[in-house]
Amino acid sequence: MMKKNYIFLLSGLLFLVIIISSINTNSQFPLYNQQEIETPKIAGSLEGAENILVTELVRTGNVSGYGMVNIKDKITIQNNNENPIDSIFIGIPLRHSNDLIYYQAFGENKNSLAIDRLNIIMKKFEMLIIYFDNPILPYQSTTIYFFQSFKNLFTYNLFYEPDLQVHQNFTFTVWPILPYRAEGYIYTSYKIPSTAERLYFERVGSTGNEDDTKTYRWDLSKSIKYDYLEPFLANLEDAIDARNGKEFITILFQDTVLKFAEIHVEEINREIRISPWGMISVKEDYLIQNHGYFNQRTVSVNIPNNAKNVEVFDDLGELTITIGNTIDNNRKKLEINLVQNRAFLTPSSKVKLSLAYDLPFEEYFTANWIQQSLKINLITSQFEYLGKKQTINLIIEGCGSIEYLSTPPNAIKQSGSSKILMFYSDYVSPIEDEFFLVTYTIDLFDLLLRPLLIMLAVAVLLSLYILITKSRKSEEEILTFKKEFLPISEIREFCSLYEEKNALTLEIRKAEEETKRKKLAKKTYKNILTKNSTKLEQIKEEILPFKKILAETNETFNNIIKKLDVLDAERVSVDDSLNLLESRYKRGRLPSKAAYEKLANDFLNRRKKIDRTIDRYIQQLRSYLL
């Protein structure tokens, strides 16, 4: 009675702990109050723009074969005013205003700079205001970097003879649009895919050339007509084809390998799970659509260089992947084969894929007792395609309270002992990074709750086991009772006959192998085969009555007899298969010797396994004789 009460007490305690741990699960609550980045109070102005000089202007553009254009501008600004300036304007063509999906500015120390997009229109451009982290003092200079990503900058010309071809027409500004005079080092380069073939590109003021890396360069220092740029490129006049406007250039190319591979990642659902036990696991779900005119065999993703245990799968299982060497930004290229065991990604079709990998915990975390800080790039994987709808869930297990967030998430959700920081965005650029820092405390109760539950569950199960075993009759009495009814002599005879049967079978096999190796004469082999086969037939007849008695004794013996019959039949089947395989090989019906040897080894291993299983059942029967 005391034991039963003890078990009920343990069960009640386990139930109580589970109820407590489930309180507030999946609750939604508002964001923590954080120090928000203040919007600059001083609006940008063109006042004094005539005294602002750009002394270095370098544009590096990457024209992707997948329909994206990524641009990085380096701008050195000199303030010749008598007063400090805290911001500058930079323009984008108004007709491409809706195509700008990503923009970010950085200072000389790679620190992020604030940008205002206030729909300010000047001439034919939308002007963005970039604020410096520190004002530029009179007659001082600073350098900033402005990153941009555009979609829909291509037009396509289709030709159907002799087969379908696509010419990709890229048109955009050759130099950044600034309302300031620029002189000094003024240089632009646009790179097209290495597999592309250039059909046409425009020169500006006698500048413009192509090199072996499929890069087109415009260096104003080599121009015989221009050595500076006026605000809004006004001095270019008609240097460029008037149909595009004086500030635009065109590159026309054809990619004979990628062809027209405009791929969009319609949905990206990323889950970054942080375990307090020292693990970071990432799972990403992609919905990919082919917007081009040709079938696609592969898609690629750039994953962190330190990613481990990488796998890609869909609803049917794992996909074939190839992981390349390290590329820019400490990433490596992961190529996913869509054709092997699957099918082409045909035009207008979609495919759902999942990518999973682990990251080394120690490279992202710093700890101070129960307080931990995590710094991670939330965009753990990048791709050259246009990403449309992105959801990122950062799941922190065993999280007590959040002390600091570098960027407020769109929502914070509580799920059990985990906090989920949720981020949403409409577009994702191939050059976009989103570094995030969070400091939080560990909930020790939640960390200890799981092992406590396991210990309680084990204690309950062990108590139940002890109670059940104690309530049974003594095992020795049961064995004594059963022993009185065991057919001892029949078991002994059955096992002896079966072992003799196995010995004869093994002798026949050994003689057969020695005959094949010409160690035994065929006549001797035939005598052994005839003699042993006769004995085997006699044993089969002698063993029948013993088999019947054992099968009728109890269910355990009956099951063993049935399994031995099945194993005998399986052994005969394997022998027949070996003989048939050897016959086909001798007749040249198999593709190669290697194939024959592989299949023969498989059959031999299977036969050995059958022999070992038969021996195990015979020993099990013999154990009843002890």
BANUVEX-21159 format. One line per 10 residues: their letters; for each residue x, y, z of C-alpha. Coordinates in nm, 2 decimals, always signed. Example, Ala and Ser with C-alpha at 12.3 -4.5 7.8 and 13.67 -1.06 7.14 Angstrom:
// residues 2
as	+1.23,-0.45,+0.78 | +1.37,-0.11,+0.71 $
//
This chain:
// residues 626
mmkknyifll	+0.00,+0.00,+0.00 | +0.29,+0.24,+0.08 | +0.45,+0.16,-0.25 | +0.13,+0.25,-0.44 | +0.10,+0.58,-0.25 | +0.46,+0.66,-0.33 | +0.39,+0.60,-0.70 | +0.08,+0.81,-0.70 | +0.27,+1.09,-0.53 | +0.55,+1.09,-0.80 $
sgllflviii	+0.29,+1.08,-1.08 | +0.11,+1.38,-0.93 | +0.43,+1.57,-0.89 | +0.52,+1.50,-1.26 | +0.18,+1.62,-1.37 | +0.21,+1.94,-1.16 | +0.55,+2.03,-1.31 | +0.41,+1.98,-1.66 | +0.12,+2.21,-1.59 | +0.35,+2.48,-1.45 $
ssintnsqfp	+0.58,+2.45,-1.75 | +0.30,+2.50,-2.00 | +0.18,+2.83,-1.84 | +0.20,+3.13,-2.08 | +0.29,+2.90,-2.38 | +0.24,+3.07,-2.72 | +0.15,+3.41,-2.56 | +0.20,+3.72,-2.77 | +0.32,+4.04,-2.61 | +0.44,+4.38,-2.73 $
lynqqeietp	+0.80,+4.47,-2.80 | +1.04,+4.57,-2.52 | +1.12,+4.93,-2.50 | +1.45,+4.99,-2.67 | +1.66,+5.29,-2.75 | +1.53,+5.37,-3.10 | +1.75,+5.53,-3.36 | +1.66,+5.89,-3.38 | +1.56,+6.03,-3.71 | +1.79,+6.32,-3.80 $
kiagslegae	+1.62,+6.64,-3.72 | +1.81,+6.85,-3.97 | +1.67,+6.79,-4.32 | +1.90,+6.77,-4.62 | +1.94,+7.09,-4.82 | +2.11,+7.20,-5.14 | +2.23,+7.51,-4.97 | +2.60,+7.54,-5.02 | +2.60,+7.26,-5.28 | +2.81,+7.47,-5.51 $
nilvtelvrt	+3.09,+7.45,-5.25 | +3.07,+7.08,-5.21 | +3.32,+6.89,-5.43 | +3.34,+6.52,-5.50 | +3.71,+6.43,-5.53 | +3.67,+6.05,-5.58 | +3.38,+5.87,-5.75 | +3.41,+5.50,-5.80 | +3.11,+5.28,-5.91 | +3.13,+4.90,-5.91 $
gnvsgygmvn	+2.83,+4.72,-6.06 | +2.75,+4.35,-6.09 | +2.50,+4.27,-6.37 | +2.37,+3.93,-6.27 | +2.25,+3.68,-6.53 | +1.95,+3.62,-6.30 | +1.79,+3.96,-6.35 | +1.95,+4.15,-6.06 | +2.18,+4.45,-6.06 | +2.39,+4.53,-5.75 $
ikdkitiqnn	+2.59,+4.85,-5.73 | +2.85,+4.97,-5.48 | +2.95,+5.34,-5.50 | +3.25,+5.49,-5.32 | +3.22,+5.87,-5.28 | +3.47,+6.11,-5.13 | +3.32,+6.44,-5.04 | +3.51,+6.76,-4.96 | +3.34,+7.05,-4.78 | +3.46,+7.38,-4.91 $
nenpidsifi	+3.19,+7.58,-4.72 | +3.26,+7.79,-4.42 | +3.02,+7.58,-4.21 | +2.99,+7.21,-4.14 | +2.76,+6.98,-4.34 | +2.58,+6.68,-4.20 | +2.43,+6.52,-4.51 | +2.45,+6.48,-4.89 | +2.20,+6.40,-5.16 | +2.24,+6.11,-5.40 $
giplrhsndl	+1.99,+6.04,-5.68 | +1.84,+5.75,-5.86 | +1.65,+5.77,-6.19 | +1.29,+5.84,-6.13 | +1.17,+5.58,-6.38 | +1.35,+5.32,-6.17 | +1.24,+5.45,-5.83 | +1.01,+5.15,-5.78 | +1.29,+4.91,-5.88 | +1.52,+5.00,-5.59 $
iyyqafgenk	+1.48,+4.71,-5.35 | +1.77,+4.77,-5.12 | +1.99,+5.07,-5.03 | +2.24,+5.11,-4.74 | +2.52,+5.36,-4.67 | +2.84,+5.31,-4.47 | +3.10,+5.54,-4.33 | +3.48,+5.50,-4.35 | +3.48,+5.26,-4.06 | +3.21,+5.05,-4.22 $
nslaidrlni	+2.95,+5.19,-3.97 | +2.60,+5.22,-4.09 | +2.47,+5.56,-4.19 | +2.11,+5.69,-4.17 | +1.93,+5.74,-4.50 | +1.60,+5.93,-4.56 | +1.39,+5.86,-4.86 | +1.14,+6.15,-4.86 | +1.02,+6.14,-5.22 | +1.22,+6.45,-5.31 $
imkkfemlii	+1.23,+6.49,-5.69 | +1.50,+6.69,-5.86 | +1.50,+6.70,-6.24 | +1.43,+6.34,-6.34 | +1.57,+6.19,-6.02 | +1.45,+6.09,-5.68 | +1.69,+6.22,-5.42 | +1.79,+6.02,-5.11 | +1.96,+6.20,-4.82 | +2.26,+6.03,-4.65 $
yfdnpilpyq	+2.35,+6.16,-4.30 | +2.71,+6.14,-4.18 | +2.78,+6.00,-3.84 | +2.99,+6.32,-3.77 | +2.95,+6.65,-3.97 | +3.22,+6.73,-4.22 | +3.40,+7.04,-4.10 | +3.50,+7.32,-4.34 | +3.77,+7.22,-4.58 | +3.76,+6.86,-4.45 $
sttiyffqsf	+3.68,+6.54,-4.64 | +3.52,+6.21,-4.57 | +3.44,+5.89,-4.77 | +3.11,+5.70,-4.77 | +3.00,+5.39,-4.94 | +2.65,+5.35,-5.09 | +2.51,+5.01,-5.18 | +2.21,+4.96,-5.41 | +2.02,+4.67,-5.56 | +1.77,+4.70,-5.85 $
knlftynlfy	+1.53,+4.47,-6.02 | +1.37,+4.51,-6.36 | +1.66,+4.70,-6.52 | +1.67,+4.45,-6.81 | +1.47,+4.43,-7.13 | +1.48,+4.11,-7.34 | +1.49,+4.05,-7.71 | +1.38,+3.71,-7.83 | +1.51,+3.54,-8.15 | +1.37,+3.21,-8.27 $
epdlqvhqnf	+1.61,+3.13,-8.55 | +1.79,+2.90,-8.57 | +1.68,+2.82,-8.21 | +1.54,+3.03,-7.92 | +1.79,+3.30,-7.81 | +1.75,+3.58,-7.56 | +1.95,+3.90,-7.58 | +1.96,+4.09,-7.24 | +1.96,+4.46,-7.26 | +2.09,+4.64,-6.95 $
tftvwpilpy	+2.04,+5.02,-6.94 | +2.13,+5.24,-6.64 | +2.34,+5.54,-6.53 | +2.71,+5.51,-6.59 | +2.81,+5.73,-6.29 | +2.62,+5.81,-5.97 | +2.38,+6.10,-5.99 | +2.49,+6.38,-5.75 | +2.39,+6.75,-5.73 | +2.76,+6.83,-5.69 $
raegyiytsy	+3.06,+6.89,-5.91 | +3.29,+6.59,-5.93 | +3.65,+6.59,-6.04 | +3.95,+6.38,-5.97 | +3.94,+6.00,-5.99 | +3.61,+5.92,-6.16 | +3.57,+5.56,-6.26 | +3.29,+5.30,-6.33 | +3.29,+4.93,-6.40 | +3.00,+4.70,-6.47 $
kipstaerly	+3.06,+4.32,-6.48 | +2.84,+4.08,-6.67 | +2.83,+3.70,-6.61 | +3.15,+3.52,-6.71 | +2.95,+3.29,-6.93 | +2.79,+3.58,-7.12 | +2.89,+3.71,-7.47 | +2.89,+4.09,-7.52 | +2.69,+4.20,-7.82 | +2.71,+4.58,-7.77 $
fervgstgne	+2.80,+4.85,-7.52 | +2.82,+5.23,-7.52 | +3.12,+5.45,-7.48 | +3.10,+5.79,-7.31 | +3.33,+6.07,-7.41 | +3.58,+5.83,-7.57 | +3.59,+5.62,-7.25 | +3.48,+5.26,-7.22 | +3.66,+4.93,-7.28 | +3.62,+4.56,-7.21 $
ddtktyrwdl	+3.87,+4.32,-7.04 | +3.90,+3.95,-7.02 | +3.69,+3.92,-6.71 | +3.37,+4.04,-6.88 | +3.41,+4.38,-6.71 | +3.33,+4.71,-6.88 | +3.52,+5.02,-6.76 | +3.46,+5.39,-6.80 | +3.76,+5.59,-6.67 | +3.70,+5.97,-6.70 $
sksikydyle	+4.08,+6.04,-6.68 | +4.12,+5.87,-7.02 | +3.85,+6.08,-7.18 | +3.96,+6.34,-7.44 | +3.65,+6.54,-7.39 | +3.56,+6.54,-7.02 | +3.77,+6.56,-6.71 | +3.49,+6.65,-6.46 | +3.12,+6.59,-6.40 | +2.88,+6.87,-6.35 $
pflanledai	+2.58,+6.83,-6.11 | +2.33,+6.58,-6.24 | +2.58,+6.49,-6.52 | +2.47,+6.80,-6.71 | +2.79,+6.84,-6.91 | +2.76,+6.50,-7.07 | +2.51,+6.65,-7.32 | +2.46,+6.41,-7.61 | +2.76,+6.20,-7.54 | +2.53,+5.90,-7.49 $
darngkefit	+2.25,+5.78,-7.72 | +1.97,+6.04,-7.69 | +1.70,+5.77,-7.69 | +1.81,+5.67,-7.34 | +1.88,+6.02,-7.20 | +2.23,+6.17,-7.16 | +2.29,+6.00,-6.82 | +2.23,+5.64,-6.94 | +2.44,+5.37,-7.10 | +2.34,+5.04,-7.25 $
ilfqdtvlkf	+2.51,+4.70,-7.24 | +2.36,+4.43,-7.46 | +2.48,+4.07,-7.40 | +2.37,+3.71,-7.45 | +2.44,+3.43,-7.20 | +2.48,+3.11,-7.39 | +2.51,+2.90,-7.07 | +2.26,+3.05,-6.82 | +2.05,+3.17,-7.12 | +1.76,+3.37,-6.97 $
aeihveeinr	+1.76,+3.25,-6.61 | +1.55,+3.50,-6.42 | +1.47,+3.31,-6.10 | +1.27,+3.46,-5.81 | +1.26,+3.32,-5.46 | +0.89,+3.40,-5.39 | +0.91,+3.31,-5.02 | +1.19,+3.26,-4.77 | +1.11,+3.13,-4.42 | +1.42,+3.11,-4.21 $
eirispwgmi	+1.43,+2.97,-3.86 | +1.75,+3.02,-3.65 | +1.73,+2.81,-3.33 | +1.96,+2.90,-3.04 | +2.00,+2.62,-2.79 | +2.14,+2.70,-2.44 | +2.34,+2.37,-2.46 | +2.57,+2.52,-2.72 | +2.40,+2.47,-3.06 | +2.29,+2.70,-3.34 $
svkedyliqn	+2.08,+2.53,-3.61 | +1.94,+2.70,-3.92 | +1.65,+2.58,-4.13 | +1.54,+2.77,-4.44 | +1.23,+2.69,-4.66 | +1.24,+2.83,-5.02 | +0.96,+2.87,-5.27 | +1.15,+2.92,-5.60 | +0.99,+3.01,-5.94 | +1.14,+3.02,-6.29 $
hgyfnqrtvs	+1.04,+3.34,-6.47 | +1.27,+3.27,-6.77 | +1.22,+3.09,-7.10 | +1.45,+2.79,-7.04 | +1.46,+2.48,-6.81 | +1.69,+2.52,-6.51 | +1.90,+2.22,-6.39 | +2.03,+2.38,-6.07 | +1.98,+2.66,-5.82 | +2.26,+2.79,-5.59 $
vnipnnaknv	+2.27,+2.94,-5.24 | +2.57,+3.10,-5.07 | +2.59,+2.96,-4.71 | +2.82,+3.05,-4.43 | +3.17,+2.92,-4.46 | +3.15,+2.76,-4.12 | +2.82,+2.58,-4.18 | +2.82,+2.21,-4.08 | +2.59,+1.91,-4.14 | +2.45,+2.07,-4.45 $
evfddlgelt	+2.15,+1.90,-4.62 | +1.89,+2.00,-4.87 | +1.56,+1.82,-4.90 | +1.20,+1.84,-5.02 | +0.88,+1.63,-4.95 | +1.04,+1.34,-5.14 | +1.37,+1.33,-4.94 | +1.72,+1.46,-4.98 | +1.85,+1.63,-5.30 | +2.20,+1.61,-5.45 $
itigntidnn	+2.42,+1.90,-5.35 | +2.77,+2.03,-5.44 | +2.96,+2.25,-5.20 | +3.22,+2.48,-5.35 | +3.51,+2.67,-5.21 | +3.50,+2.99,-5.01 | +3.38,+3.30,-5.19 | +3.33,+3.67,-5.09 | +3.20,+3.76,-4.74 | +3.32,+3.43,-4.59 $
rkkleinlvq	+3.06,+3.22,-4.77 | +3.07,+2.92,-4.98 | +2.86,+2.83,-5.28 | +2.60,+2.55,-5.24 | +2.47,+2.41,-5.57 | +2.14,+2.21,-5.57 | +2.09,+1.96,-5.84 | +1.72,+1.97,-5.95 | +1.75,+1.71,-6.22 | +1.90,+1.41,-6.04 $
nrafltpssk	+1.60,+1.21,-5.89 | +1.38,+1.50,-5.96 | +1.29,+1.71,-6.27 | +1.39,+2.03,-6.45 | +1.26,+2.36,-6.31 | +1.05,+2.45,-6.62 | +0.94,+2.80,-6.72 | +0.67,+2.94,-6.49 | +0.70,+2.64,-6.26 | +0.77,+2.65,-5.88 $
vklslaydlp	+0.97,+2.42,-5.65 | +0.98,+2.40,-5.27 | +1.31,+2.33,-5.11 | +1.44,+2.32,-4.75 | +1.80,+2.39,-4.64 | +1.93,+2.29,-4.30 | +2.28,+2.33,-4.14 | +2.45,+2.40,-3.80 | +2.67,+2.69,-3.70 | +2.95,+2.68,-3.44 $
feeyftanwi	+2.81,+2.83,-3.12 | +3.14,+2.97,-2.99 | +3.19,+3.20,-3.30 | +2.87,+3.40,-3.23 | +2.83,+3.41,-2.85 | +2.99,+3.58,-2.55 | +2.88,+3.49,-2.20 | +2.89,+3.65,-1.86 | +2.75,+3.41,-1.61 | +2.38,+3.37,-1.69 $
qqslkinlit	+2.39,+3.66,-1.93 | +2.47,+3.59,-2.29 | +2.51,+3.80,-2.60 | +2.45,+3.68,-2.96 | +2.58,+3.86,-3.27 | +2.47,+3.71,-3.59 | +2.38,+3.80,-3.95 | +2.01,+3.72,-3.97 | +2.05,+3.67,-4.35 | +2.26,+3.36,-4.30 $
sqfeylgkkq	+2.22,+3.25,-4.66 | +2.24,+3.47,-4.97 | +2.15,+3.40,-5.33 | +2.19,+3.58,-5.66 | +1.82,+3.58,-5.73 | +1.55,+3.83,-5.63 | +1.40,+3.74,-5.30 | +1.05,+3.87,-5.25 | +0.89,+3.78,-4.91 | +1.12,+3.70,-4.62 $
tinliiegcg	+1.03,+3.58,-4.27 | +1.30,+3.52,-4.01 | +1.23,+3.36,-3.67 | +1.51,+3.38,-3.42 | +1.42,+3.12,-3.15 | +1.61,+3.16,-2.82 | +1.55,+2.85,-2.60 | +1.57,+2.89,-2.22 | +1.55,+3.27,-2.25 | +1.46,+3.46,-1.93 $
sieylstppn	+1.46,+3.83,-2.01 | +1.59,+4.03,-2.30 | +1.83,+4.31,-2.20 | +1.92,+4.46,-2.53 | +1.82,+4.45,-2.90 | +2.03,+4.63,-3.16 | +1.72,+4.63,-3.40 | +1.36,+4.60,-3.27 | +1.20,+4.29,-3.43 | +0.85,+4.31,-3.58 $
aikqsgsski	+0.72,+4.10,-3.30 | +0.83,+3.89,-3.00 | +0.65,+3.56,-2.92 | +0.67,+3.34,-2.62 | +0.65,+2.96,-2.68 | +0.71,+2.75,-2.38 | +1.05,+2.83,-2.24 | +1.16,+2.99,-2.57 | +1.13,+3.35,-2.70 | +1.08,+3.40,-3.08 $
lmfysdyvsp	+1.20,+3.72,-3.24 | +1.02,+3.77,-3.57 | +1.14,+3.98,-3.86 | +0.96,+4.04,-4.19 | +1.07,+4.21,-4.51 | +0.94,+4.24,-4.86 | +1.25,+4.22,-5.07 | +1.60,+4.06,-5.02 | +1.91,+4.18,-5.20 | +2.20,+3.95,-5.29 $
iedefflvty	+2.43,+4.20,-5.12 | +2.22,+4.26,-4.81 | +2.34,+4.18,-4.46 | +2.14,+4.23,-4.14 | +2.37,+4.20,-3.84 | +2.18,+4.17,-3.52 | +2.29,+4.18,-3.16 | +2.08,+4.05,-2.87 | +2.17,+4.03,-2.50 | +1.96,+3.81,-2.27 $
tidlfdlllr	+1.96,+3.62,-1.95 | +1.92,+3.25,-1.92 | +1.62,+3.11,-1.73 | +1.78,+2.85,-1.51 | +1.45,+2.70,-1.40 | +1.36,+2.63,-1.77 | +1.70,+2.48,-1.83 | +1.66,+2.24,-1.54 | +1.30,+2.17,-1.61 | +1.36,+1.92,-1.89 $
pllimlavav	+1.61,+1.70,-1.70 | +1.38,+1.72,-1.39 | +1.09,+1.59,-1.60 | +1.30,+1.31,-1.74 | +1.42,+1.21,-1.39 | +1.06,+1.21,-1.26 | +0.94,+1.01,-1.55 | +1.22,+0.75,-1.51 | +1.15,+0.73,-1.13 | +0.78,+0.66,-1.20 $
llslyilitk	+0.86,+0.40,-1.46 | +1.11,+0.23,-1.23 | +0.86,+0.23,-0.95 | +0.59,+0.07,-1.17 | +0.84,-0.19,-1.29 | +0.94,-0.28,-0.93 | +0.57,-0.30,-0.83 | +0.48,-0.53,-1.12 | +0.78,-0.76,-1.07 | +0.72,-0.80,-0.70 $
srkseeeilt	+0.35,-0.88,-0.76 | +0.44,-1.18,-0.98 | +0.52,-1.53,-0.86 | +0.87,-1.63,-0.81 | +1.05,-1.68,-1.14 | +1.21,-2.00,-1.01 | +0.88,-2.16,-0.93 | +0.75,-2.08,-1.28 | +1.06,-2.22,-1.44 | +1.03,-2.54,-1.22 $
fkkeflpise	+0.67,-2.58,-1.32 | +0.74,-2.54,-1.69 | +1.04,-2.77,-1.67 | +0.82,-3.06,-1.56 | +0.64,-3.05,-1.89 | +0.93,-2.99,-2.13 | +1.00,-3.28,-2.38 | +1.37,-3.30,-2.29 | +1.46,-3.61,-2.50 | +1.27,-3.48,-2.81 $
irefcslyee	+1.45,-3.14,-2.78 | +1.79,-3.32,-2.76 | +1.72,-3.54,-3.06 | +1.58,-3.25,-3.27 | +1.88,-3.03,-3.20 | +2.13,-3.32,-3.27 | +1.96,-3.40,-3.60 | +1.94,-3.03,-3.70 | +2.31,-2.98,-3.62 | +2.40,-3.29,-3.82 $
knaltleirk	+2.19,-3.16,-4.11 | +2.38,-2.83,-4.10 | +2.72,-3.01,-4.08 | +2.63,-3.21,-4.39 | +2.52,-2.89,-4.58 | +2.85,-2.71,-4.49 | +3.05,-3.02,-4.60 | +2.88,-3.01,-4.94 | +2.95,-2.64,-4.98 | +3.32,-2.69,-4.89 $
aeeetkrkkl	+3.35,-2.97,-5.14 | +3.19,-2.75,-5.40 | +3.43,-2.46,-5.34 | +3.73,-2.69,-5.35 | +3.61,-2.84,-5.67 | +3.58,-2.49,-5.83 | +3.93,-2.41,-5.72 | +4.05,-2.75,-5.86 | +4.17,-2.87,-5.52 | +3.92,-3.16,-5.52 $
akktyknilt	+3.85,-3.41,-5.81 | +3.51,-3.39,-5.96 | +3.45,-3.76,-5.90 | +3.53,-3.72,-5.53 | +3.29,-3.42,-5.51 | +3.01,-3.63,-5.67 | +3.06,-3.91,-5.42 | +3.05,-3.66,-5.13 | +2.74,-3.49,-5.28 | +2.56,-3.83,-5.33 $
knstkleqik	+2.64,-3.96,-4.98 | +2.55,-3.63,-4.80 | +2.23,-3.58,-5.00 | +2.11,-3.93,-4.91 | +2.19,-3.86,-4.54 | +2.01,-3.53,-4.56 | +1.69,-3.70,-4.69 | +1.71,-3.95,-4.41 | +1.75,-3.67,-4.15 | +1.45,-3.48,-4.29 $
eeilpfkkil	+1.23,-3.79,-4.24 | +1.37,-3.86,-3.89 | +1.33,-3.51,-3.77 | +0.96,-3.48,-3.86 | +0.81,-3.65,-3.55 | +1.03,-3.45,-3.32 | +0.93,-3.13,-3.49 | +0.56,-3.21,-3.45 | +0.60,-3.29,-3.08 | +0.79,-2.96,-3.02 $
aetnetfnni	+0.54,-2.76,-3.22 | +0.25,-2.90,-3.01 | +0.43,-2.84,-2.67 | +0.38,-2.46,-2.65 | +0.37,-2.14,-2.86 | +0.74,-2.06,-2.80 | +0.86,-2.39,-2.95 | +0.60,-2.36,-3.23 | +0.74,-2.02,-3.33 | +1.10,-2.14,-3.33 $
ikkldvldae	+1.00,-2.44,-3.55 | +0.82,-2.21,-3.80 | +1.12,-1.97,-3.81 | +1.36,-2.26,-3.88 | +1.14,-2.37,-4.17 | +1.14,-2.03,-4.32 | +1.52,-2.00,-4.28 | +1.57,-2.34,-4.45 | +1.35,-2.23,-4.74 | +1.54,-1.90,-4.76 $
rvsvddslnl	+1.87,-2.08,-4.76 | +1.76,-2.30,-5.05 | +1.64,-1.98,-5.24 | +1.98,-1.82,-5.19 | +2.16,-2.13,-5.32 | +1.94,-2.13,-5.63 | +2.01,-1.76,-5.68 | +2.38,-1.82,-5.66 | +2.37,-2.10,-5.91 | +2.15,-1.90,-6.15 $
lesrykrgrl	+2.39,-1.60,-6.12 | +2.70,-1.81,-6.19 | +2.52,-1.97,-6.49 | +2.43,-1.63,-6.64 | +2.79,-1.50,-6.58 | +2.93,-1.80,-6.77 | +2.69,-1.74,-7.06 | +2.79,-1.37,-7.07 | +2.45,-1.25,-6.96 | +2.59,-1.01,-6.69 $
pskaayekla	+2.73,-0.67,-6.78 | +3.07,-0.71,-6.60 | +3.27,-0.93,-6.37 | +3.25,-0.66,-6.10 | +2.87,-0.68,-6.11 | +2.89,-1.06,-6.08 | +3.13,-1.04,-5.78 | +2.92,-0.78,-5.61 | +2.60,-0.98,-5.64 | +2.77,-1.30,-5.55 $
ndflnrrkki	+2.92,-1.15,-5.23 | +2.57,-1.01,-5.14 | +2.42,-1.36,-5.17 | +2.71,-1.52,-4.97 | +2.68,-1.27,-4.69 | +2.30,-1.33,-4.68 | +2.36,-1.71,-4.66 | +2.61,-1.66,-4.37 | +2.35,-1.45,-4.19 | +2.09,-1.73,-4.23 $
drtidryiqq	+2.34,-1.99,-4.10 | +2.41,-1.78,-3.79 | +2.04,-1.73,-3.73 | +1.97,-2.10,-3.75 | +2.25,-2.17,-3.51 | +2.11,-1.91,-3.27 | +1.76,-2.08,-3.27 | +1.92,-2.42,-3.21 | +2.12,-2.29,-2.91 | +1.80,-2.13,-2.78 $
lrsyll	+1.63,-2.47,-2.79 | +1.94,-2.63,-2.62 | +1.92,-2.38,-2.34 | +1.60,-2.56,-2.22 | +1.81,-2.87,-2.15 | +2.02,-2.69,-1.89 $
//
